[in-house]
């Protein structure tokens, strides 16, 4: 493939001003829309030598047949124009957020003659005021139930309301005490509107001032022996307090922010939005995105802002992000224009907002894991993935049993490896194995060792009746003293895989090929997956196999690789903890409880080793004499 793209414009032809650029294919379809502060500097990145480009970017520029640009005055104008064109043309290589539709809203139809409260998943109801989103539908119904006790407003639908107003009889919901609109005859239009305004005001701010006022009215009514009014105010106070208690308090009462967290890998990203009003998490919203191009966190944030603050959603005064985008100032200006007031973007580094950002990040991590698990577990997607892997690797049959291997160590010590098994595209955790490697020169040598040991079990004569078999340290759960159980495990270990996957590129695949050749076992396909570009390497191949970025096949291979890495690193950490615990246990007077306290205090073994005797003595339960013993023992 030539490095020269026929449609590449001359460098001098590209302006150095802000603007928006578009890549098109042969049919004229827009493939990608981007913005730039300096068009020449930005576009030159796409026309670098093809071999130096990321695979996804290379695929986009080679698919395109032309590029064009539009010059604008400022970065803000570029941001606005980019947003408009992305919505209009829906380019396939731009970030496409998939909104999680499981989140319902509480809406109040302020534009209606008699506004009502309803549960809806539909955004954009004209004149409606939205609250949420809520994590579950029952949470919205529960909130409405409590709020109606304090602010009885209409809940019936439009048809029932019109019928009741025409007939002069309350709707069915009103007859059973579930609707308190003007059709009930208990309130006038003006009084109902006033109650609705109080409903909206409290839901917007969760201000305790109203609760204090109602509490005072309850006391005054009780003092005047107006017990029915006092009981009504008491019920209202209880209902409002219940609403407040069901909103998680995370920040100070005067804090109104939107907080975003992003968790991503090479193929997908998960976004979590925490909506905090009055110091409470009022709603949670999530998006998933399949990353077609190698986009940065800054570019993801730009796209995320456009998705979050559409025509019906206005930003608060402060937005907390995992990091500030490159065009933070322009983005603040664009958001301020939408909100009609100043909007500030901040990257929380410490304090309560940073702690909340960690929580949102954990939610995003779980969302990404769940998305990948569900996608790879779907039967249709799984079957298609196995067929695509078969075609891509030119296998005679689909890889119904795949085994993946990964090596983990700490600066060359505590070397361990893992083997994970997927059958029919699903994990078989009962057949996972862990390996301890006493000595190794590097990762390739470790791969060769573990595969040699594993492949020995596939030989017909590997289990003589009176022999122990190859020395495999599988670190299974518990000691298997029962001979029958041992033989059962060995029998499972002899199942031959269709595909062996190693975590790594050409060197790791070469080491695995050597082990496979020396074992004499045939009928097994071998490949490696390189982390940086998610490339699939075959033995003796100068070029990798590139699977489509959004394909189920690549998702499945990536998942089995990630599972092998997780399994290996978990075992390596357990061994490390056992090693330091056994070393410290040799010290007289130092039991498991004190070892735990020491490790919690210093945070890591390396910090404990470099600590002085005086610093160790400062730990709760460790005196000067014991501290000297610990210090001397670790130094020795």
N, C-alpha and C positions, 0 to 999 in steps of 0.2 A: 504494500500500500504506500503510495507516494505521500510524503509529508506536506506537499503543497496542495491547498484547496483552491479549486479553480475560481471560486467566487470571492476569494480573499481580496478586500479592498486595499489600495495602497495606504501605507501608514499616514502619509501627508494628507490624504483625503478625509480622514476621520477627525472631526473637531475635538477639541480638548475641553469643551464646555459640558455642563450637565445635560442629560438627555435620556431617552428611552430607546432601546434597540430591540429588534425582532428578527429571529431566524425563521426562514420559510423553507418548505420542501418543494419538490418539483410541481406539485399540484397547487401551490400557492398557500397551503395551509400553514398557519403560524405554529411553529413548534415550541418556541420559547420566547418569553418577554422578560426583559431585565432593565434595570435602571442603573445609572452611573453618575457619579459626580464629575468624572472625567471619562468621556466616551472612548477616547483613544487608548488610555491606559487600561480600561476595562476590557475592551474588545481584543487588545493584543494578547490577553491571556488565552482567548479561545483559539488563536492562530499560532500558538506555540507548536513545536514539533509534536506530531501526533503521538509518538511513543511516550512523551512526557505527560500527556494529559491523562486524567482519570478516565477509566473505562467508560463511565456513563456520559462524561462530557465528550469523549471521543466519538461515541455513538451518535450523539446529538449533532455535532458539527459535520460528521460525514453523511448523516441523513439529510441535512439541510443542503439547499442549493443556492441560497442567497441570504444576505443580511442587510437590513436597512435600519436607519435610526431617525429619530426626531429630536431636534434640539429644543430645549426649554430654558427658561430663565434661571430657575433655582432648583435646589434639591427637592424642595417641597412640591413644586410643580411636577418634577419627575416622579415623585412618589405617587401623586394623585393620578397621573396619566398611566403609570404602570398598573395601578390598582384597577383603573377603568378598563384597560385592554385585557387584563387577565380575566376579569369577569365577563367581558364580551366575547373573547375568542377561545377561552378554556384551553390553553396550550398544554399538550400532553407532557412536556418535560418540566413544567412549572410545578411547584409544590401544590398538591391538592389535598386539602384537609377534609377528612370524613367526620362530620359532626356526629357525636354519639346521641342518637335520638331517644335514648332511654330516660332522659332527664325532662320531667314535666315542669310546668310553671304555674304559679298562681297569678291570674290576671284579673284586673278590675276594669270593666268597660266604661271608662269615664265619658265617652262620647255618647252613650245611650241616654235617653230621657231619664230613666231610672237605672243607674249603673248597677251591675251585678258582679259577684265574685264567682269565678269558675276555674276549674282545672283544665289546662290545655297544653298541648305539645306544639300548637301552631303559633309561630311568631308572625308579627306583622298585622295583628288585628287593629284596625284603624281606631286611634284614640284610646287604646287600652294601655294601662300601666301594668308592667310585668314585675313579678317578684320571684326570685329563684335564680337559676334552676334548682330544683330539689333532687336529692338522690333517688327517691322512690315516690310513686304515686300516693301511697298511704301517708307519706309525710305531708303532702299538700292538703289532703283531706283532713288530716288531724289538725293542721294549722288553721284551716277554715273553720273547723268545728269549734276550736277554742276562741277564735277571733269573733265568731258570731255571738258568743256569749257576752262579749264586751261591746261589740258594735253590730247589732242586728241589721243586716242589709239584705238586699234581694239576692237570691241564688237561682231562681227558676229561669228556664230558657225563654227566648223571645216569643215563641208561639204561645206558651202557657200564660205569659205575662199579658199579651194582647187580648187573649180570650178572657182572662180574668178582669181586665179593665173594661172590656165591652159588656160583660155580663154583670159586673158589679159584685161578683163573688170571688173570694180569694182562690188562688190556684191550689192544687192538691198539696204542694209543698207547704203553702201557707196554712192550710187547714190542719196539718199535722205539726206545725210549729217549726218548719224547716226553712221557711222563706219569710222575710220581714219587709218586703217591698211595699210601695204605695197601694198595690192592689189589695193588700190585707185590710185597708181602711184604718189602720192604726197610726199611720204617719202620713204627713203631707209630702209633696215632692220636695219642698224646700228643706223640711226636717230630714228627709232621707238623704238628700245631697250633703247636708251637714255631717251626718253620721258617716257617709262614705268618705268624706274628706278626712275625718278623724281616723278612719280605718287605714287609708292610704298613708297618712302622716305617720302613724305608729309603725306600719310595716316598712316605711322608708327609713326611719331613724332609730326605731326601738328605744325611743327616749323614755326614761323612767319618770320624767316630769308629769306625764299624764297619769301614771300609776299613783304618784304622790297626791295629785289633785283628787283622784277618785277615792283614795284612802281618807283624805280630809273630809270629803263629802259624806263618806260612810260614818265617820265619827260625829260629824255635825248632825246627821239624820238620827243617829242613835241617841245623841244628847237631847234632841227634840222629840224623842219617842216616836219617830217616823220609821218604824222597824222594817216595813216593806221596802222603802227606798234604801235603807241601810243594807238590807240583805241583797238587794240588786247590785249595789255598789261593791259589796263584798265579793259577789260572784264575778263581777267584771275584773276586779283586782286579781282574783285567783286565776282567771283565764289569761290575763295579760302576763302575769308572772310565769305561768306555765309555758307560754310562747317563748319568753325570754330564756327559760331554763332549757328548752329544747334547741336553742341556738348555741353552738359551742362558743364560749368566751375565750378568745385567744389574744386580744390586744386591748388597749385602753378604749374606753367608751367613745372617745371622740375620733377614732381612727376609721376612715373610709378608704379602702384600697382594693385594687384588683391585683392578685398575685399569680404569676405564671411560673410553671416548672416544666422543663423539657427533659425527657429521657429518650435517647436515640442510639441506634447502631447504624451499620452501613446501609441497611435496607429500609428501615422504618423509623418513625419517631412518634412518641406519645406526648401530648400536651395536656396539662391539667391547669384549670383556672379555679382559684379560690376567690369567691366574691365576699369580701369582708365589709360589713356596714355596722357602724356603732361598735366596733371591736369584736363582732361576732361573725362567724362563717355563715353567711346567709344562703349560699348556694355553691354548687360545684359543677363544673362543666368540663367535658373532655373531648379531645379530637385525636384521630389517628391519621398518619400520613405515610404513604408509600413513597420513598425518596427515589425519584427517577434519576436525578443528577446528584452529584456530590455537593450538597449545599452546606453552608456553614451555619452555626447557631445564629449568627447575626441575620442571615437570610431567612432562616426559619422564623425568627422573631418578627421580621417585617411582614411575612405572610400571615403570621398568627394575629397580628394587630388588625389586618384587614378582615380576617375571619371573625374576630371577636367583636369588633366595633363596626357593625354594618349599619344600614339605614335606621334601624330601630333601637340600637344599643349605643349609649353614650358612655365615654370613659369617665372614671372618677378623677379627682384631682391628683392622685398619685397611683402609679402602676409599678409594682415590684417585679423585677425580671432576674433570671439567673445571671445574666451579664448584659451590659449595655451594647446595643448594636452600633455598627460603624456610623450610621446616619441618625444617631439619637436626637440631635438638635432638629433635624428636618422632620423626624417622626413626631417629636413633641409639638412642633408647629402645626402639623397636619391634624393631630389629635385635638389640639386647642381650638382649631377652626371648627371641628365637628362638635366639640363640647360647648363652645361659646365662652370659655374661660381657660385659664392656664392649666396645663397638664404636665406633670413631672414624671420622668422615667428614672428609676433608681435601681441599683444593683445592691441588694442587701448583703452585707459582709459579716455583720455580727448583730447580736441582740435578738429581740423577740421576733422581728420580721424574718431574720435569717433562719431562726428555729422553725417558723411556719413554712418557710421555703423548703426546708429539709423534709417536712411532712408532705408537702405537695409533691416533692421529688420522689418520695417513696410511693405515693399514689401513681405517679406517672410510670415508675419502674414496674409496678404491678400491672398497670394497664397494658404496657408494651409486652410483658411476658404473657399475659392472658390473650392478647391479640395474636401473638405468634403461635401459642399453643392451640388456640381454637382453629386457626387457619391450617396448621399442619395436621390437626386431628380430624378435620372434616373428611368423610369417606371419599367423596368425589374428588376433592382437591388432592387427597393422599394418593389415590389411584393415578391421577394425572401426573403427579410429581414423580412417582415411581416409573411411569412410562417415559417421561421426559428424561429422567436420569439414565434409563436404559438406552435411549436414542443418543443422548449426548456423549455417553462413554462407550457407545457401540458394543453393548453387552448382548449376549445371546438371549437373555431373559431378564425380566424386571428384578431388581435387587430386593427380594422379599426379606432377606436378613442382612442387615448392615452392622458392622462393628467399627467403632471409631476410637482412636487412641490419642492420648495427650500426655505430655510430660510436665511435671511441676517440680521446682526446686527453689531453694533460697541461697543465691550466690554459690551454687554448686554443691550445697549441702542438703541433707534430708530429701534426696531425690526419690520421687514417687511417680507413678504413671497410672492412668486409668483406662479402662475398657468399658464402653457403654454399648448396649445392644438395642437396635430398633428392628422390630419385625412388623411387616406390613405397614411401615411408616409410623409405628407407635413404640414408645420405650418399653423394654422388658427389664424393669429394675431388679427383678430377682436374679438376672444373669449378669448384672454389672460385676466387674472385678477390679481390684486395686492391686498394684504391684509396688513392692519396695525394691529399690535398686541400690545395692551396697556401694558400687563404684562405677563411674562413667566418665568418659572424657568430654562429651558434649551431648546435645540433644539427639543428634543423629545416632550416636552410639547407644543411647538409651532406647531409642525407637527400635534399633536392631536387636537389642537384648530382649525387650518385652515381646516383640513379635516372634523371635526365635523360640521363646518359652511357650508362647501361646500356640504357635503352629505345631509344636511337638505333639500336642494333644490330638491333632488331626491325622497323625500317622496311625495305621492299623495296629502296629505293634507297640504303641506308646503305653499301654496298660497291661503288662504281663500280670498274671494272676497273683504272683508272689512278689511283685515289685511295687515300690512306692510311686513310680511314675516320675516325671520331671519335677524338679523343685520349683514349684510355683507358689510364691507368697502372695496369695490373693486377698489377704486382710479381710476375710468375710466376717459377718457379724457373729462373734463368739467363736470359741474353739470347737471344732467338729471332731469330738472324740469317738463318736459312733461311726464304725466302719461303713455301715450301710448308707449313712448320710454323706460320708466322704465320696463313696462310689457314685452316689446319685449326682453330686455336684460335678464329678469328673465326667459323667455321662452327658450332662448338660453342656459342659465346656467343650465337648467334642463336636457339637453341632457346627457344621461348616458354613461360613458366611458366603453370600454371593459377592459382597463388596466390602473391602477393607479401606477405611479412610484414616489418614493420619493428619494431624494438625501441623501444617507446614507446607513449604514449597518443594522445589526440586531436590535439595539435599536430603530432606526427610523422606521423600518418595524413593530416592535412590537407596537409602538405607533399608527401607521396608522391602524394596524389590530384592535386595541381596538376601535378606532373611527368608523371603518367600522362595527364592531359587534354591537356597541351601536346604530348605525343609523338604523339597521334593513334592510338595502339595500343589495340585493343579486345579483349575476350574474356579479360581478366585480372581476377581477384578480388583485392582489396586489404584487408589488415587489419593491426592493430598489437596487440602484447601488452604490457600494462603490468606492470611487475615486482612492485609491491607486493601486489596481490591476484590476479595472474595473470588479469586481465580481457582479453577480446578486443574490440577497438574496430574498428568498421566506419566507412567514410566517411559524414559527415553524420548520424551516429547520436548521440542524446543519452544513450543507455543502452548499457552494454557487453553483450556476449554472455558468459554465465557457463557454462563447461563444468563438469560434475561433477568434484569434486576428485580422485577416484580413477579418472577415465576414462582410457582409453588415448589418446584424442584430445588431452587436455590434456598428457599425458606426451610425446606426439610433438611438439606445438608448443613445449613448454618445452625439449625437447632441441634442436630446430633453433635456437631462440633462444640457448640456452647455447653451442651450437657456434659461432654467429656471433660471440658475445661473446668466446669464447676465441680465435678466429681473428684478430679485430681487435686485441685487447690484445697478442697475441703479436707481431704485425707492428709495433705501436706501440712496444713495448719494443726490438725489433731496431733500428728507426730511431733511437731515442733513444741506444742504445749506439753506433751508427755515427756519430751526430752528435758526441758527446763524444769519441769516439776520433779522429775527423778533426780536431777542434779541437786536441787534445793532440798529434796527430801533426805539427802545424805547428811545434812547439817543437823546436829543434835538440837532439839528444842524447836525445830521448825516443822510444824505439821501442815496438813492440807489447807486448813483455814488461814493460817498466816501466809502460806504461799499465795493463796488467792488474793489476800489483802495487798501483798507486795506487788503483784502483777497489776492489780486495779489501780494502785497508787501511781506507779511509774508508767503505766500504759503499754509498755513493750519490754521485751527481754533486753534489747540493746540498751535502753535507758537504765535499766537496773544494773547492768554490767559496768557501766561507766559512772554510776553514782558513787559518791564518797560514803564512808562509814557514817559520818554525821547526818547526811541526807537520808540514809537508810534508817537511822535511829529515830528520825522524825515521824516515821510511819507508825500509825496506831498499833499498839501491841508488840512493837519491836524495841527492845531496850538497847543501851549502848554496847553491852557485852555481846548480845546476839547479833547486833549490827556488824561488829568487828569480825565475828565468825563468818557471816554471810559475805562480807567484803573480801576477806582473805580467801574464802573458798572459791568465789567467782574469779578472783584474780589468778588463783593457781590454775 
